[in-house]
Amino acid sequence: MEKSGSSLSLPVAGIQRRPAPPRAQATPQDAPPDYTEPSTALSQEPSSPRAPVLSNSYLPPVNFAHYHIPGSSLSKDGLTITVAPSELSSNPEALTRFIVQQAALPPKPEVRIVGVRDITGVRKLDFDIRINMLSQIVRPPGPSSSWNYVKIVGNRPGGSPGGTVGDIATFADQFCRDPATNKTFILTREVINWNTQILEGRLRTLIASLNYQGRVMITFPSTHSSVVVPGPKTKNSFYTQIVSLFKDPKRYDMVRSIWPYANMAGSETSDDPRRVCAVQSENKWWDEWKMVIAHAIIDGRQGWVSLDDLIELAMSPVKELKAREQGEKIGME
């Protein structure tokens, strides 16, 4: 199990000696919301059609320190954060504050691309590539409000948007008053309207063009997607403890933190003009990352492909894929 936690900061430095113009005093109403609309910036066309287009790869405005929960643990697959038994199971106000804080944090959506071959009964891993998609669901600073929202499942038709602190407080109070000891309160973070089908199609077409000879597995997991608050730690008899191992806990699983990739689901065949993405469309993201992914596959990468790879390729004087130029096949040694 891994301990969760992280905090990030970026230094800002000025180098001009010329006096700066006076700055207007900010008023409270001028303060931007937590998640806001991206600003428009001019960009130049790349000199090579194979060069990645650096546009929306940025550090998202997330309070990463709030992912660190003292005494918590992260499951091996990275999906579930489990909180250690604490006052949260007996204090409705503390539990409400905690869930509201955690609901403001996004999950971490990923693209994972794995290529394997079976050689004389031995499984060979050719590449295992992971790409962090967090920056595609968190809107950069700007004038509009955030797109994420809380949804309460069960007390509204279809679990419609509109969950409030009052709704969370009601369920938190029920959870804490419940005399059951084998119980859990669960917050689930979800990414919606992300057209993974079109991305998988693009990826498989790319890999086929590289003449890869193995099996390809493409998944889109979201880590840090579940926060589990257990019931109180009690001194039960040995028999009760054994029985509880085989009995499912009572689940208070009705709070959802929703993070839209876009305002509506995407189509595999065409771009709907009514569809607006939080940051950029899947096709624009693909244009930015496809050559980076191709190079990572050819290199047999096992690990993360990140903004550093995007920058390295953008600054490289050689953009062509050697395997394609020389007619080589990946996975034929």
MARTORMAR-147961 format. One record per residue: x, y, z of N, C-alpha, C in turn; residue in three letters. Coordinates in steps of 0.001 Angstrom, whole numbers, padded with zeros to 6 digits, always signed. Example, Ala and Ser with C-alpha at 12.3 -4.5 7.8 and 13.67 -1.06 7.14 Angstrom:
BEGIN
+013190-005690+007800+012300-004500+007800+013200-003300+007800ALA +012850-002250+007080+013670-001060+007140+012900+000030+007870SER 
END
This chain:
BEGIN
+000835-001193+000000+000000+000000+000000+000874+001249+000000MET +000419+002306-000621+001212+003520-000723+000548+004639+000054GLU +001345+005477+000670+000826+006679+001299+000567+007722+000243LYS -000571+008421+000343-000918+009420-000664-000496+010788-000215SER -000148+011663-001192+000161+013032-000841+001078+013684-001826GLY +000909+014993-001996+001738+015713-002944+001446+017173-002853SER +002423+018028-003091+002189+019467-003183+003151+020023-004196SER +002664+020981-004975+003469+021513-006056+003420+023023-006024LEU +004519+023660-006427+004542+025113-006565+005489+025465-007684SER +005217+026585-008344+006047+027021-009449+006645+028383-009121LEU +007970+028558-009253+008581+029859-008988+008275+030837-010104PRO +008166+032097-009751+007964+033156-010728+009042+034199-010506VAL +009729+034597-011568+010817+035561-011428+010696+036639-012475ALA +011079+037878-012123+011092+038968-013084+012522+039385-013362GLY +012833+039819-014583+014218+040151-014902+014361+041569-015431ILE +013265+042299-015659+013358+043636-016209+013578+044665-015103GLN +014399+045671-015394+014636+046758-014456+013677+047927-014678ARG +013011+047962-015827+012107+049054-016150+010943+049061-015169ARG +010541+050225-014644+009431+050266-013684+008168+049707-014317PRO +007454+048915-013533+006208+048330-014025+005080+049333-013855ALA +004071+049330-014740+002932+050229-014595+002157+049898-013337PRO +001451+050894-012775+000690+050635-011542-000371+049580-011779PRO -000610+048735-010777-001580+047659-010887-002814+048003-010075ARG -003970+047709-010650-005216+048000-009957-005375+047053-008777ALA -005953+047574-007688-006194+046750-006523-007329+045767-006814GLN -007089+044492-006479-008120+043487-006708-009182+043575-005627ALA -010418+043459-006014-011528+043427-005073-012022+042006-004952THR -012751+041677-003849-013198+040301-003674-013991+039764-004853PRO -014824+040650-005475-015615+040146-006593-014773+039868-007826GLN -013512+040404-007854-012633+040158-008990-011952+038794-008918ASP -011984+038174-007745-011261+036916-007572-011840+035846-008484ALA -010971+035129-009212-011472+034099-010134-011971+032889-009370PRO -012901+032126-009946-013337+030881-009317-012234+029844-009368PRO -012478+028717-008672-011462+027675-008581-011072+027125-009948ASP -012063+026832-010787-011782+026268-012091-012449+027153-013129TYR -011666+027652-014070-012194+028656-014965-011785+028393-016393THR -012276+029247-017283-012140+029021-018710-010733+029349-019199GLU -010217+028583-020172-008875+028857-020681-008816+030171-021428PRO -007689+030862-021292-007500+032093-022038-007068+031766-023456SER -007374+032666-024382-007029+032454-025784-005626+032971-026043THR -004799+032151-026670-003423+032559-026970-003126+032274-028430ALA -002325+033149-029044-001931+032945-030429-000842+031893-030489LEU -000892+031043-031492+000137+030016-031658+000566+029975-033108SER +001816+029582-033329+002354+029488-034670+002251+028062-035170GLN +002108+027916-036477+002075+026595-037073+003452+025948-036950GLU +003526+024650-036633+004823+023991-036546+005495+023941-037904PRO +006831+023936-037879+007578+023924-039131+007497+022574-039822SER +007200+021516-039067+007089+020181-039646+005721+019614-039334SER +005080+018914-040285+003780+018315-040002+003854+017215-038961PRO +005063+016712-038680+005205+015674-037671+005478+016247-036282ARG +005668+017537-036186+005962+018136-034889+004697+018220-034053ALA +004761+017896-032744+003579+018012-031902+003197+019474-031718PRO +001913+019722-031552+001419+021077-031338+001270+021283-029841VAL +002121+022108-029246+002068+022356-027812+001000+023403-027537LEU -000113+022998-026938-001199+023948-026751-001754+023927-025337SER -002277+022786-024887-002993+022762-023625-002346+021846-022588ASN -001057+021609-022697-000367+020790-021710+000144+021701-020599SER -000517+021674-019464-000207+022603-018390-000413+021886-017064TYR +000071+022510-016005-000155+021981-014668-001533+022434-014209LEU -002500+021542-014036-003866+021959-013715-003960+022587-012328PRO -004876+023541-012143-005021+024238-010858-005766+023386-009842PRO -005084+022420-009273-005671+021513-008293-004889+021640-006991VAL -005584+021619-005860-004908+021646-004568-004426+020228-004254ASN -003253+019888-004752-002752+018522-004625-002517+018120-003169PHE -002313+019091-002286-002071+018767-000879-003268+018067-000247ALA -004469+018316-000768-005665+017705-000189-005778+016216-000503HIS -004968+015723-001446-004958+014279-001681-004279+013544-000528TYR -003467+014258+000220-002777+013632+001351-003714+013608+002548HIS -004103+012413+002959-004988+012218+004105-004203+011428+005138ILE -003883+012026+006278-003075+011321+007282-003668+009955+007629PRO -002811+008946+007598-003234+007597+007948-003934+006840+006847GLY -004100+007456+005683-004809+006786+004591-003862+005895+003796SER -004440+005060+002947-003640+004191+002088-004252+004155+000699SER -003406+003917-000296-003835+003829-001686-003705+002384-002143LEU -004760+001854-002740-004732+000465-003193-003642+000261-004239SER -003236-000985-004426-002136-001291-005335-002427-000845-006757LYS -003701-000927-007178-004058-000489-008529-004275+001016-008623ASP -004152+001722-007499-004262+003175-007501-005679+003704-007552GLY -006677+002835-007495-008059+003277-007669-008708+003783-006384LEU -008386+003154-005246-009135+003403-004015-008249+003953-002906THR -008705+005044-002307-008073+005613-001118-008912+005197+000081ILE -008303+004529+001043-009011+004098+002244-008495+004888+003434THR -009426+005510+004146-009082+006341+005296-008997+005462+006536VAL -008045+005730+007403-007932+004986+008650-009115+005314+009558ALA -009570+004358+010390-010664+004643+011324-010358+005891+012145PRO -011344+006782+012223-011120+008066+012891-012452+008647+013327SER -012420+009913+013755-013646+010575+014190-014631+010776+013045GLU -014195+010589+011812-015087+010786+010673-016297+009865+010730LEU -016157+008701+011363-017271+007754+011425-018255+008070+012542SER -017931+009046+013376-018813+009385+014497-019144+010864+014576SER -018521+011685+013743-018739+013134+013769-019310+013572+012420ASN -020637+013792+012321-021244+014136+011024-020680+015411+010412PRO -020389+016412+011250-019860+017673+010723-018477+017469+010120GLU -017628+016721+010813-016279+016462+010293-016348+015639+009010ALA -017243+014657+008964-017376+013829+007762-017885+014660+006586LEU -018837+015556+006846-019361+016417+005778-018262+017296+005205THR -017479+017936+006080-016382+018797+005612-015381+017992+004788ARG -015078+016793+005247-014100+015954+004555-014596+015560+003164PHE -015845+015129+003061-016387+014699+001769-016490+015873+000809ILE -016907+017039+001295-016984+018228+000438-015598+018584-000097VAL -014587+018521+000770-013214+018818+000336-012737+017816-000706GLN -012976+016531-000470-012511+015499-001390-013292+015499-002704GLN -014556+015919-002660-015362+015990-003881-014878+017084-004817ALA -014121+018040-004287-013574+019119-005120-012304+018698-005845ALA -011825+017479-005581-010611+016976-006226-010987+016010-007349LEU -010310+016094-008491-010626+015186-009597-009939+013837-009440PRO -010447+012809-010129-009673+011578-010274-008548+011821-011268PRO -007705+010826-011462-006625+010961-012447-006885+010000-013606LYS -007523+010496-014679-007747+009624-015836-006442+009370-016577PRO -006305+008185-017121-005083+007804-017818-005411+007099-019132GLU -004443+007121-020021-004443+006248-021195-003321+005239-020980VAL -003636+003965-021082-002605+002935-020907-002579+002040-022138ARG -001395+001863-022704-001203+001098-023935-000148+000031-023669ILE -000530-001223-023785+000369-002337-023474+000490-003240-024695VAL +001726-003602-025030+001981-004538-026118+002764-005731-025619GLY +002259-006941-025844+002924-008160-025371+002948-009202-026485VAL +003915-010133-026385+004008-011278-027287+004313-012527-026478ARG +003844-013652-026973+004159-014947-026367+005204-015635-027234ASP +006421-015761-026689+007535-016366-027423+007898-017675-026747ILE +007607-018779-027434+007852-020139-026918+007353-020277-025480THR +006123-019826-025266+005509-019974-023958+005894-018924-022940GLY +006744-017986-023320+007172-016929-022403+006545-015605-022839VAL +005936-014929-021902+005296-013654-022204+006331-012537-022177ARG +006452-011811-023293+007409-010710-023392+006645-009394-023482LYS +006999-008490-022592+006387-007165-022594+007205-006247-023496LEU +006604-005783-024585+007308-004912-025523+007201-003441-025135ASP +006048-003023-024667+005888-001643-024193+004689-001567-023254PHE +004761-000650-022320+003677-000416-021358+003658+001085-021082ASP +002833+001788-021834+002851+003253-021851+001653+003801-021089ILE +001912+004794-020251+000837+005454-019501+000919+006960-019743ARG -000252+007572-019938-000326+009014-020170-001351+009604-019209ILE -000942+010607-018454-001810+011290-017496-002716+012270-018238ASN -004034+012120-018079-005001+012972-018770-005674+013979-017835MET -005110+014188-016659-005723+015096-015687-005937+016490-016254LEU -004976+016968-017038-005070+018328-017573-006205+018492-018573SER -006841+017396-018989-007926+017482-019969-009307+017596-019331GLN -009401+017464-018003-010704+017581-017338-010760+018740-016356ILE -009620+019387-016097-009582+020538-015192-009326+021779-016019VAL -010270+022685-016017-010164+023868-016860-009118+024840-016312ARG -008293+025413-017178-007288+026385-016734-007944+027700-016338PRO -007193+028605-015688-007777+029853-015188-008426+030687-016282PRO -009507+031362-015933-010263+032189-016863-011547+032668-016212GLY -012431+033298-016970-013593+033952-016373-014772+033051-016033PRO -014896+031868-016621-016112+031085-016403-015965+030155-015211SER -017098+029642-014738-017096+028771-013572-016632+027372-013951SER -016378+026560-012922-015899+025199-013151-017017+024324-013710SER -016627+023229-014321-017593+022292-014889-017907+021131-013954TRP -017054+020859-013001-017296+019717-012129-018451+020004-011176ASN -019132+018952-010759-020267+019122-009856-020450+017854-009040TYR -021268+017956-007993-021586+016810-007148-022958+016281-007537VAL -023066+014969-007639-024335+014314-007946-024671+013360-006813LYS -025917+013424-006349-026379+012510-005311-027218+011426-005968ILE -026822+010193-005803-027515+009069-006421-028617+008592-005484VAL -029835+008490-006016-030903+007874-005238-032007+008810-004812GLY -031690+010096-004524-032747+010986-004052-033244+011939-005117ASN -032725+011783-006363-033205+012587-007483-033386+011672-008683ARG -034325+011999-009568-034527+011138-010748-033248+010984-011548PRO -032790+009750-011703-031606+009484-012517-030325+010010-011922GLY -030347+010391-010641-029141+010948-010040-028715+012216-010730GLY -029655+013143-010919-029375+014361-011669-028443+015277-010908SER -027762+016222-011609-026860+017139-010937-027602+017984-009911PRO -026889+018487-008936-027488+019389-007972-027272+018989-006541GLY -026349+018080-006276-026061+017715-004911-025530+018904-004132GLY -025987+019062-002903-025575+020192-002088-024867+019698-000837THR -024277+020656-000118-023651+020314+001157-024699+019743+002101VAL -025935+020279+002004-027012+019762+002843-027314+018302+002566GLY -027290+017907+001288-027506+016500+000938-026414+015621+001536ASP -025168+016061+001394-024051+015288+001939-024161+015206+003455ILE -024534+016318+004088-024665+016341+005547-025737+015366+006023ALA -026823+015256+005266-027898+014332+005643-027403+012894+005662THR -026697+012495+004611-026188+011125+004550-025060+010909+005554PHE -024253+011935+005791-023191+011815+006792-023787+011588+008177ALA -024885+012276+008471-025544+012108+009766-026123+010697+009890ASP -026739+010202+008823-027284+008843+008845-026174+007818+009053GLN -025050+008030+008383-023923+007101+008504-023395+007068+009934PHE -023200+008235+010511-022625+008292+011860-023587+007758+012919CYS -024895+007911+012703-025887+007415+013663-026157+005921+013502ARG -025796+005364+012380-026045+003944+012127-025254+003108+013134ASP -025918+002247+013912-025196+001462+014920-024318+000361+014332PRO -024474+000082+013038-023652-000975+012427-022176-000606+012511ALA -021353-001576+012838-019909-001328+012897-019233-001648+011569THR -019797-002594+010829-019236-002962+009528-019928-002120+008449ASN -019460-000896+008270-020088+000050+007342-019012+000919+006704LYS -019329+001476+005542-018396+002369+004849-019162+003511+004200THR -018544+004692+004189-019069+005850+003462-018135+006064+002275PHE -018707+006111+001071-017886+006105-000144-018173+007326-001005ILE -017115+008011-001405-017188+009068-002414-016573+008515-003696LEU -017301+008652-004801-016810+008172-006092-016597+009348-007033THR -015404+009424-007623-015091+010463-008608-015180+009857-010006ARG -015904+010530-010895-016141+009976-012230-015797+010987-013317GLU -015244+010474-014423-015048+011267-015641-016147+010872-016620VAL -016865+011861-017158-017943+011557-018093-017693+012247-019437ILE -018360+011751-020452-018331+012334-021809-016933+012357-022428ASN -016092+011430-021994-014763+011286-022596-014869+010202-023659TRP -014630+010550-024901-014808+009622-026017-013578+008729-026157ASN -013498+007743-025290-012354+006825-025331-012424+005898-026542THR -013617+005708-027079-013764+004825-028246-013000+005370-029446GLN -013103+006680-029665-012400+007259-030811-010893+007241-030583ILE -010450+007420-029334-009018+007367-029042-008474+005956-029239LEU -009232+004967-028806-008765+003588-028995-008634+003262-030476GLU -009580+003738-031278-009484+003513-032717-008257+004165-033321GLY -007967+005405-032915-006774+006105-033410-005507+005348-033001ARG -005468+004886-031755-004282+004191-031257-004046+002880-032005LEU -005089+002118-032215-004925+000829-032900-004506+001028-034355ARG -005028+002069-034985-004611+002363-036358-003137+002748-036401THR -002705+003564-035443-001299+003971-035373-000391+002768-035162LEU -000750+001911-034208+000091+000754-033896+000162-000205-035083ILE -000950-000362-035788-000939-001215-036987-000020-000640-038055ALA +000024+000683-038174+000897+001307-039176+002370+001121-038839SER +002670+000828-037569+004054+000586-037153+004447-000886-037307LEU +003514-001698-037821+003776-003120-038069+004104-003895-036798ASN +003482-003507-035694+003705-004250-034451+003049-005622-034551TYR +003768-006662-034094+003340-008043-034298+002687-008683-033072GLN +002608-007977-031967+002074-008578-030746+000627-008210-030473GLY +000169-008601-029279-001182-008267-028832-001162-006904-028145ARG -002191-006120-028397-002267-004764-027848-003478-004655-026925VAL -003253-004134-025734-004336-003871-024781-004361-002380-024485MET -005519-001757-024675-005684-000322-024455-006789-000121-023429ILE -006472+000555-022338-007457+000817-021289-007407+002289-020895THR -008457+002714-020190-008571+004112-019770-008978+004172-018295PHE -008086+003740-017401-008430+003733-015976-008424+005141-015388PRO -009155+005298-014292-009112+006550-013527-008684+006205-012110SER -007475+006598-011742-006994+006334-010392-007505+007413-009439THR -007348+007161-008137-007849+008068-007103-009342+008352-007309HIS -010070+007324-007737-011472+007518-008094-012447+007155-006985SER -011952+006624-005885-012842+006241-004791-012183+006554-003455SER -012947+007202-002572-012478+007497-001217-013403+006773-000249VAL -012844+005895+000573-013639+005051+001458-013364+005418+002914VAL -014429+005768+003630-014346+006042+005066-014957+004849+005791VAL -014182+004085+006555-014724+002910+007239-015460+003292+008517PRO -016175+002314+009073-016838+002520+010350-015832+002575+011486GLY -016313+002776+012694-015399+002912+013837-014678+001602+014145PRO -013506+001745+014682-012741+000573+015099-013276+000119+016449LYS -013748-001122+016521-014362-001620+017750-013646-002871+018238THR -013880-003178+019512-013312-004387+020114-014380-005479+020101LYS -014466-006184+019007-015434-007268+018879-014803-008597+019276ASN -015653-009570+019491-015166-010909+019798-014483-011505+018572SER -013682-012525+018813-012973-013168+017704-013961-013706+016676PHE -015084-014275+017145-016087-014819+016226-016671-013713+015357TYR -016983-012557+015971-017562-011444+015219-016584-010936+014169THR -015303-010884+014517-014297-010421+013561-014188-011373+012369GLN -014259-012679+012624-014181-013654+011538-015394-013535+010630ILE -016583-013386+011223-017806-013268+010426-017759-012023+009554VAL -017217-010915+010103-017183-009657+009353-016292-009747+008115SER -015326-010677+008132-014458-010841+006970-015223-011372+005765LEU -016301-012110+006021-017068-012726+004938-018400-012019+004691PHE -018644-010944+005398-019893-010206+005250-019595-008835+004665LYS -020284-008509+003577-020077-007205+002949-020519-006091+003893ASP -019735-005001+003951-020128-003888+004817-021353-003163+004278PRO -022058-002494+005155-023179-001647+004741-022595-000416+004068LYS -022984-000170+002823-022357+000865+002009-023247+002106+001908ARG -022684+003237+002288-023312+004538+002026-022599+005105+000797TYR -023094+004704-000359-022395+004976-001620-023316+005760-002550ASP -023543+007028-002222-024474+007829-003019-023911+009172-003467MET -022696+009508-003095-022113+010807-003459-021149+010614-004626VAL -021375+011367-005687-020528+011310-006876-019927+012687-007161ARG -018647+012709-007428-017960+013922-007883-017741+013761-009383SER -018446+014571-010172-018486+014396-011622-017565+015397-012306ILE -016731+014875-013216-015766+015695-013960-015976+015471-015451TRP -016692+016376-016128-016968+016199-017556-015752+016516-018427PRO -015465+015624-019362-014485+015935-020408-015104+016926-021386TYR -016407+016790-021599-017149+017668-022505-018577+017792-021996ALA -019335+018714-022583-020706+018931-022128-021675+017863-022618ASN -021242+017008-023537-022073+015923-024035-021179+014823-024586MET -021759+013633-024724-020983+012507-025241-020562+012764-026677ALA -019432+012189-027064-018903+012404-028405-019312+011318-029376GLY -019239+011634-030650-019544+010686-031716-018248+010177-032321SER -018248+008918-032720-017038+008331-033311-016844+008791-034752GLU -017937+009185-035403-017856+009476-036834-017739+010956-037164THR -018206+011837-036281-018189+013262-036625-018117+014112-035375SER -017717+015365-035554-017670+016327-034458-018986+017090-034419ASP -019705+016985-033318-020962+017705-033148-020643+019143-032767ASP -021121+020133-033530-020806+021527-033202-021356+021963-031851PRO -022317+021231-031323-022871+021577-030010-021981+021079-028873ARG -021054+020201-029192-020212+019610-028154-019038+020532-027844ARG -018921+020900-026581-017840+021768-026119-017032+021001-025080VAL -015724+020979-025243-014849+020246-024322-014322+021170-023233CYS -014043+020594-022085-013520+021373-020969-012199+022031-021333ALA -011359+021334-022062-010053+021864-022454-009881+021791-023968VAL -009887+020601-024523-009761+020433-025968-010370+019096-026372GLN -010706+018958-027640-011345+017735-028119-010351+016580-028156SER -010892+015384-028217-010050+014194-028320-009196+014237-029580GLU -009757+014742-030671-008993+014822-031921-007828+015805-031816ASN -008040+016935-031150-006949+017897-030973-005868+017320-030067LYS -006298+016629-029008-005311+015984-028135-004507+014962-028932TRP -005189+014208-029778-004508+013186-030568-003486+013810-031510TRP -003831+014905-032155-002883+015578-033045-001629+016010-032284ASP -001802+016358-031024-000680+016813-030205+000216+015667-029751GLU -000376+014506-029476+000359+013432-028820+000686+012227-029700TRP +000138+012117-030892+000276+010876-031659+001727+010538-031990LYS +002539+011543-032357+003924+011246-032702+004746+010891-031469MET +004416+011506-030338+005103+011167-029091+004813+009709-028729VAL +003555+009311-028874+003175+007930-028576+003868+006960-029533ILE +003927+007307-030813+004584+006439-031797+006051+006221-031442ALA +006750+007291-031081+008159+007161-030697+008300+006295-029449HIS +007387+006450-028489+007459+005662-027260+007251+004179-027546ALA +006351+003863-028467+006115+002462-028838+007359+001871-029494ILE +007936+002597-030435+009133+002116-031128+010300+001937-030158ILE +010400+002833-029176+011486+002752-028196+011239+001689-027131ASP +010036+001089-027115+009738+000081-026098+009582+000675-024716GLY +008981+001836-024644+008842+002532-023350+008013+001703-022367ARG +008465+001671-021128+007707+001068-020038+007635+002095-018919GLN +006536+002826-018893+006377+003886-017909+005592+005046-018499GLY +005739+006193-017853+004961+007364-018232+005518+008054-019471TRP +004611+008521-020314+004934+009453-021391+004330+010783-020972VAL +005152+011830-020919+004721+013066-020278+005037+014291-021128SER +004794+015442-020531+005075+016713-021194+006545+016820-021581LEU +007437+016227-020791+008861+016245-021139+009103+015598-022503ASP +008408+014492-022768+008555+013824-024067+008019+014696-025191ASP +006934+015402-024914+006351+016297-025912+007332+017409-026263LEU +007982+017967-025238+008948+019044-025458+010182+018522-026189ILE +010671+017344-025784+011847+016769-026439+011599+016554-027928GLU +010421+016048-028269+010115+015819-029682+009947+017138-030422LEU +009329+018114-029774+009136+019416-030414+010472+020087-030709ALA +011474+019861-029854+012777+020498-030021+013750+019649-030835MET +013358+018435-031172+014255+017552-031917+014321+017962-033384SER +015530+018024-033971+015635+018345-035401+015171+017199-036291PRO +015054+015992-035721+014624+014819-036490+013262+014391-035975VAL +012243+014473-036825+010889+014140-036411+010409+012802-036969LYS +011158+012232-037947+010678+011027-038614+010817+009800-037715GLU +009999+008796-037995+010054+007533-037279+011004+006585-038000LEU +012079+006190-037345+013087+005350-037995+012515+004013-038435LYS +011661+003426-037614+011129+002103-037952+010310+002153-039224ALA +009597+003234-039447+008774+003338-040645+009635+003649-041861ARG +010679+004466-041669+011554+004823-042789+012311+003604-043315GLU +012751+002745-042398+013583+001617-042788+012776+000345-043037GLN +011451+000435-042894+010608-000727-043136+010760-001797-042077GLY +011228-001438-040890+011416-002413-039828+010075-002758-039190GLU +010036-003891-038510+008838-004303-037796+009152-004383-036311LYS +008229-003859-035511+008415-003903-034067+008017-005285-033566ILE +008807-005833-032671+008460-007120-032092+008782-008302-032983GLY +009849-008218-033774+010204-009325-034667+011580-009903-034353MET +012205-009456-033258+013541-009973-032987+013464-011394-032448GLU 
END
